[in-house]
Amino acid sequence: MAHPKRKQSKTRRDKRRTHDKAKLPQLAKCPTTGTVHVYHRAYYVDGDLYYKGKLVVAAN
């Protein structure tokens, strides 16, 4: 198995981890219902399923 010859410094370790931070999701406001939702995702409003401002599945 591979084994490191030298200990990696804290600076090098932290440089590698700079890209591992959590990002906030990109949000959009629906022109039809006015609800805030995540981009490129279907979302429910009062039991109805919407995508891109259009009704996809109506609640029974």
ChimeraX commands (.cxc) that place a marker at each C-alpha (Angstrom):
marker #1 position 0.00,0.00,0.00 radius 0.5
marker #1 position 1.06,3.56,-0.60 radius 0.5
marker #1 position 2.51,5.26,2.42 radius 0.5
marker #1 position 3.41,8.95,2.70 radius 0.5
marker #1 position 7.10,9.65,3.09 radius 0.5
marker #1 position 6.54,13.02,4.77 radius 0.5
marker #1 position 3.72,14.53,6.81 radius 0.5
marker #1 position 1.61,16.93,4.78 radius 0.5
marker #1 position 1.58,20.39,6.35 radius 0.5
marker #1 position -1.56,22.04,7.69 radius 0.5
marker #1 position -1.31,24.70,4.99 radius 0.5
marker #1 position -1.26,22.16,2.14 radius 0.5
marker #1 position -4.10,20.22,3.74 radius 0.5
marker #1 position -6.22,23.36,4.10 radius 0.5
marker #1 position -5.48,24.46,0.52 radius 0.5
marker #1 position -6.92,21.17,-0.69 radius 0.5
marker #1 position -10.03,21.61,1.47 radius 0.5
marker #1 position -10.89,25.12,0.25 radius 0.5
marker #1 position -13.26,23.70,-2.39 radius 0.5
marker #1 position -15.10,21.39,0.04 radius 0.5
marker #1 position -17.31,24.10,1.48 radius 0.5
marker #1 position -21.09,23.85,1.30 radius 0.5
marker #1 position -22.86,26.07,-1.23 radius 0.5
marker #1 position -26.28,27.64,-0.90 radius 0.5
marker #1 position -28.81,26.33,-3.42 radius 0.5
marker #1 position -29.79,28.64,-6.27 radius 0.5
marker #1 position -33.41,29.72,-5.73 radius 0.5
marker #1 position -36.04,30.97,-8.16 radius 0.5
marker #1 position -39.49,32.49,-7.80 radius 0.5
marker #1 position -42.32,30.85,-9.73 radius 0.5
marker #1 position -44.12,33.31,-12.04 radius 0.5
marker #1 position -47.38,31.35,-11.72 radius 0.5
marker #1 position -47.64,30.56,-8.02 radius 0.5
marker #1 position -45.12,33.00,-6.52 radius 0.5
marker #1 position -43.43,30.32,-4.42 radius 0.5
marker #1 position -39.67,30.14,-4.00 radius 0.5
marker #1 position -38.13,26.87,-5.19 radius 0.5
marker #1 position -34.80,25.34,-6.24 radius 0.5
marker #1 position -33.88,25.80,-9.93 radius 0.5
marker #1 position -34.48,22.83,-12.28 radius 0.5
marker #1 position -36.59,20.98,-9.71 radius 0.5
marker #1 position -40.31,20.24,-9.59 radius 0.5
marker #1 position -42.11,21.64,-6.53 radius 0.5
marker #1 position -45.43,21.19,-4.74 radius 0.5
marker #1 position -47.95,23.97,-4.06 radius 0.5
marker #1 position -51.11,22.92,-2.21 radius 0.5
marker #1 position -50.69,19.32,-3.36 radius 0.5
marker #1 position -50.20,20.22,-7.05 radius 0.5
marker #1 position -46.87,19.50,-8.71 radius 0.5
marker #1 position -45.36,22.32,-10.80 radius 0.5
marker #1 position -42.30,22.52,-13.04 radius 0.5
marker #1 position -41.16,25.67,-14.89 radius 0.5
marker #1 position -44.36,27.43,-13.79 radius 0.5
marker #1 position -46.61,24.82,-15.40 radius 0.5
marker #1 position -48.93,22.40,-13.67 radius 0.5
marker #1 position -47.60,18.86,-14.15 radius 0.5
marker #1 position -49.75,16.78,-11.80 radius 0.5
marker #1 position -52.95,18.05,-10.20 radius 0.5
marker #1 position -54.04,16.91,-6.73 radius 0.5
marker #1 position -57.16,14.81,-6.54 radius 0.5
marker link #1:1,2 radius 0.2
marker link #1:2,3 radius 0.2
marker link #1:3,4 radius 0.2
marker link #1:4,5 radius 0.2
marker link #1:5,6 radius 0.2
marker link #1:6,7 radius 0.2
marker link #1:7,8 radius 0.2
marker link #1:8,9 radius 0.2
marker link #1:9,10 radius 0.2
marker link #1:10,11 radius 0.2
marker link #1:11,12 radius 0.2
marker link #1:12,13 radius 0.2
marker link #1:13,14 radius 0.2
marker link #1:14,15 radius 0.2
marker link #1:15,16 radius 0.2
marker link #1:16,17 radius 0.2
marker link #1:17,18 radius 0.2
marker link #1:18,19 radius 0.2
marker link #1:19,20 radius 0.2
marker link #1:20,21 radius 0.2
marker link #1:21,22 radius 0.2
marker link #1:22,23 radius 0.2
marker link #1:23,24 radius 0.2
marker link #1:24,25 radius 0.2
marker link #1:25,26 radius 0.2
marker link #1:26,27 radius 0.2
marker link #1:27,28 radius 0.2
marker link #1:28,29 radius 0.2
marker link #1:29,30 radius 0.2
marker link #1:30,31 radius 0.2
marker link #1:31,32 radius 0.2
marker link #1:32,33 radius 0.2
marker link #1:33,34 radius 0.2
marker link #1:34,35 radius 0.2
marker link #1:35,36 radius 0.2
marker link #1:36,37 radius 0.2
marker link #1:37,38 radius 0.2
marker link #1:38,39 radius 0.2
marker link #1:39,40 radius 0.2
marker link #1:40,41 radius 0.2
marker link #1:41,42 radius 0.2
marker link #1:42,43 radius 0.2
marker link #1:43,44 radius 0.2
marker link #1:44,45 radius 0.2
marker link #1:45,46 radius 0.2
marker link #1:46,47 radius 0.2
marker link #1:47,48 radius 0.2
marker link #1:48,49 radius 0.2
marker link #1:49,50 radius 0.2
marker link #1:50,51 radius 0.2
marker link #1:51,52 radius 0.2
marker link #1:52,53 radius 0.2
marker link #1:53,54 radius 0.2
marker link #1:54,55 radius 0.2
marker link #1:55,56 radius 0.2
marker link #1:56,57 radius 0.2
marker link #1:57,58 radius 0.2
marker link #1:58,59 radius 0.2
marker link #1:59,60 radius 0.2
view
